[in-house]
Amino acid sequence: MKQKWALITGASSGIGAATAKKLAEHGFNLILTGRRKDRLEELAHSLKAGEVVLANFDLLKPSEIEKFCTGHEAYLKKLDVLVNNAGLAKGSELLDQGQLKDWDVMLDTNVRALLHITRAVLPFMVARQEGHIVNMGSVAGRWVYPGGAIYCATKHAVRAFSEGLRMDLLGKNIRVTNIEPGMVNTEFSKVRFDSQAKADAVYEGMTPLSAEDIAETIVWSIARPAHVNIQEIIIYPTAQAHVGMVHRSK
């Protein structure tokens, strides 16, 4: 049985790092990307995998994606899974008070970078007529909330892209899965609010999902038989019934 290869973007923390650990446990070779080299190296040292390749570059720069693909072509020719995990939210202001720089960061990271890395890697899978692309969406890709219009728009784009990609790849034996979590306790809220105190308040009095919960879901989707495509999974913590509807203990 051949050893499979997976490429994970945004692997330096959170869901990306947890997914790397789970896939390593299942015998995957890994290509891990991220901007924080020290975090990637620390993660690589903790993994029990056959082979781990680190690629420290900025997904927001198409030229660096091209350079990455050129320099790692031998690995990409063997690629079985692409996990498009890199993404973020910035700010929660209402639209008339929103910061344009925050909007640009979200659009560039959550949409453009995802499109660019997928386009760059896809020809390798098409050539082999085999592969699986897992996109990290969100419940925000289905339902919108005040102060989240731009972030929600980016995740709606991820959902639409996943649907369109699946259609365009019909007959090429490449699966596409969109994972759509609710509240997950990672660095997400700290990055969004630029405050650990505000981040902690988001999850106060309730039990959110963990990065490991989502990683297990991703690995389960990948592990289905080749003729089974898990198109999308919405996953909430039990304490969250809907976007903005959370039960908190007193």
C-alpha positions in Angstrom: 0.0 0.0 0.0 1.5 3.3 -1.1 2.1 6.1 1.5 -0.1 9.1 0.7 0.9 12.8 0.6 -1.1 15.7 2.0 -0.4 19.5 1.6 -1.8 21.6 4.5 -1.9 25.4 4.3 -1.8 27.5 7.5 -0.3 24.5 9.3 1.5 26.5 12.0 -1.3 26.5 14.5 -5.0 25.6 15.2 -6.9 23.4 12.8 -4.0 23.1 10.4 -1.6 21.8 13.1 -4.2 19.5 14.5 -4.9 18.1 11.0 -1.2 17.5 10.4 -1.0 15.5 13.6 -4.0 13.4 12.8 -2.9 12.7 9.2 0.6 11.8 10.5 -1.0 9.3 12.8 -2.7 7.8 9.8 0.6 7.4 8.0 0.5 10.4 5.6 3.6 12.1 4.4 3.1 15.9 4.8 3.9 19.2 3.1 3.2 21.9 5.7 3.0 25.6 4.7 2.9 28.7 6.8 4.5 32.0 7.5 5.8 31.2 11.0 8.8 29.1 10.3 9.6 28.4 14.0 6.0 27.1 14.5 6.3 24.8 11.5 9.6 23.4 12.7 8.3 22.8 16.2 5.3 21.0 14.7 7.4 18.9 12.4 9.6 17.7 15.3 6.4 16.6 17.2 5.0 14.5 14.3 5.3 10.8 13.8 5.2 10.7 10.0 7.2 9.1 7.3 8.3 12.3 5.8 7.6 16.0 6.5 8.4 18.8 4.1 8.2 22.4 5.4 7.5 25.3 3.1 7.7 28.8 4.7 6.2 31.3 2.3 3.4 33.9 2.0 0.2 32.6 0.3 -0.8 36.2 -0.4 2.0 36.5 -3.0 1.3 34.5 -6.2 5.0 34.7 -7.1 5.8 32.8 -3.9 3.2 30.2 -4.7 4.7 29.7 -8.1 8.2 29.4 -6.6 6.9 26.9 -4.1 5.4 24.7 -6.8 8.5 24.9 -8.9 10.7 23.9 -6.0 8.5 21.1 -4.8 7.3 19.7 -8.1 8.6 16.2 -7.3 6.4 16.1 -4.2 3.4 17.7 -5.8 3.4 15.0 -8.5 2.6 12.5 -5.7 0.1 14.7 -3.9 -3.1 13.0 -2.8 -4.8 15.7 -0.6 -4.8 19.5 -0.4 -6.2 20.9 2.8 -6.9 24.6 2.2 -6.9 25.6 5.9 -5.3 29.1 5.9 -7.9 31.7 6.7 -8.9 34.4 9.3 -11.3 37.1 10.4 -10.3 40.7 11.3 -12.5 43.0 13.2 -16.3 43.0 14.0 -17.3 46.6 13.2 -20.5 47.3 11.3 -20.0 48.1 7.6 -20.1 51.9 7.9 -17.2 51.7 10.4 -15.3 48.8 8.9 -11.5 49.0 8.2 -10.6 48.7 4.6 -7.3 47.1 5.5 -9.1 44.4 7.4 -11.4 43.7 4.5 -8.4 43.4 2.1 -6.6 40.9 4.5 -9.7 38.7 4.7 -10.4 38.8 1.0 -6.8 38.1 0.1 -6.3 35.3 2.6 -9.7 33.6 2.6 -10.5 33.8 -1.1 -7.6 34.9 -3.4 -4.9 32.8 -1.7 -7.2 29.7 -1.7 -7.9 30.2 -5.4 -4.3 30.7 -6.3 -2.9 27.7 -4.4 -5.7 25.4 -5.6 -5.1 26.5 -9.2 -1.3 25.9 -8.8 -1.7 22.4 -7.3 -4.7 21.2 -9.3 -2.8 20.2 -12.5 -0.8 17.7 -10.6 -3.9 15.9 -9.4 -5.6 16.2 -12.8 -2.5 14.6 -14.4 -2.8 11.6 -12.1 -6.7 11.5 -12.3 -6.7 11.3 -8.5 -6.9 13.6 -5.5 -9.0 15.2 -2.7 -9.3 18.9 -2.0 -10.6 19.9 1.4 -11.6 23.6 1.9 -12.0 25.1 5.3 -15.3 26.9 5.1 -17.5 28.1 8.0 -21.1 28.3 9.0 -20.5 32.0 8.1 -20.6 30.7 4.5 -24.3 30.0 4.9 -25.6 32.4 7.5 -24.6 36.1 8.1 -24.5 38.1 11.3 -24.0 41.7 12.3 -20.4 42.9 12.1 -19.4 39.9 10.0 -20.6 40.8 6.5 -17.1 40.8 4.9 -15.9 37.6 6.6 -19.2 35.9 5.8 -18.9 37.0 2.2 -15.4 35.4 2.0 -16.8 32.1 3.4 -19.8 32.3 1.0 -17.2 32.5 -1.7 -15.4 29.4 -0.4 -18.7 27.5 -0.5 -19.5 28.7 -4.1 -15.9 27.9 -5.2 -16.2 24.4 -3.7 -19.4 23.7 -5.5 -18.0 25.0 -8.8 -14.8 23.2 -8.5 -16.5 19.9 -7.9 -18.5 20.4 -11.1 -15.5 21.4 -13.1 -13.7 18.3 -11.9 -16.5 15.9 -12.7 -15.0 12.8 -14.4 -11.4 13.4 -13.2 -11.7 11.3 -10.0 -10.9 14.2 -7.7 -13.1 14.8 -4.6 -14.0 18.2 -3.1 -15.1 18.7 0.5 -16.2 21.9 2.3 -15.9 21.7 6.1 -18.1 24.3 7.8 -17.5 24.7 11.5 -19.3 26.8 14.1 -17.4 28.1 17.1 -13.9 26.6 17.4 -11.5 27.6 20.1 -8.2 28.3 18.3 -6.3 31.6 17.6 -9.2 32.7 15.4 -10.9 35.1 17.9 -7.6 36.4 19.2 -6.6 37.3 15.6 -10.0 38.8 14.9 -10.1 41.1 18.0 -6.4 41.5 18.6 -7.1 40.8 22.2 -6.8 37.6 24.3 -9.4 38.9 26.8 -11.9 39.5 24.1 -11.1 36.1 22.6 -11.7 34.4 25.9 -15.0 36.1 26.3 -16.3 34.6 23.0 -16.1 31.1 24.6 -17.0 32.0 28.1 -19.6 29.8 29.8 -19.8 27.3 26.9 -17.8 24.4 25.4 -16.7 25.2 21.9 -15.3 22.8 19.3 -11.6 22.2 19.4 -9.1 22.1 16.6 -8.8 18.3 17.1 -12.6 18.0 16.6 -12.3 19.6 13.1 -9.1 17.7 12.3 -10.9 14.4 13.1 -13.7 15.4 10.7 -11.3 16.2 7.9 -9.5 12.9 8.3 -12.8 11.0 8.4 -13.8 12.7 5.1 -10.5 11.9 3.5 -10.7 8.3 4.6 -14.0 7.5 2.9 -13.8 5.0 0.0 -12.7 6.6 -3.3 -16.3 6.5 -4.7 -17.6 8.5 -1.7 -17.4 12.3 -1.8 -18.4 14.1 1.4 -19.5 17.3 -0.2 -19.9 19.4 2.9 -20.2 19.1 6.6 -21.7 21.6 9.0 -20.5 21.0 12.5 -21.6 23.0 15.6 -20.7 22.6 19.2 -23.7 21.2 21.2 -24.0 24.6 23.0 -24.5 26.4 19.7 -27.8 26.0 17.9 -27.2 28.6 15.2 -24.9 31.6 14.4 -25.3 33.9 17.4 -27.5 31.4 19.3 -25.3 30.0 22.1 -26.2 28.5 25.5 -23.9 29.7 28.2 -23.8 28.5 31.8 -24.5 31.1 34.4 
